[in-house]
Amino acid sequence: QVQLVESGGGLVQPGGSLRLSCAASGFVFSLWTMSWYRQPPGKERELVASISRDAGSTNYADSVKGRFTISRDNAKSMVTLQMSTLKPEDTAVYYCNRSPKALVAWGQGTLVTVSS
């Protein structure tokens, strides 16, 4: 049974940092590109960052480039998102999943609220 469990969200002031984690199970994690997505209030879910199977390649949405860093630990089947210099517009529920063309069931996500 495929399962994705996100954690690490919370309330942070503008300019602050957070580290999100995602634990994956039910599939061979090391064979898949992994991604982080987010869904801001009242908006559609969007792709934030992706990392290749061997972590040799990463890609970021323009809105987070230079502020967010995606990484993975294949031995632990985990993917992380280090977020810094957070802005109010980063407020969203954050989800991890495989790449957009290979999605599995979504987890519950973790809420990030950036506000003073």
TADAMO-V173212 format. One line per field, one symbol per residue. burial: # if it has 16 or more other C-alpha atoms within 10 Angstrom, else .. A space follows every 50 residues. Layout:
burial->???
//
This chain:
burial->..#######..#.#..########....##.#########......#### ###.#..#.#...#...#####.#...####.##.##..##########. ......#.#######.
//
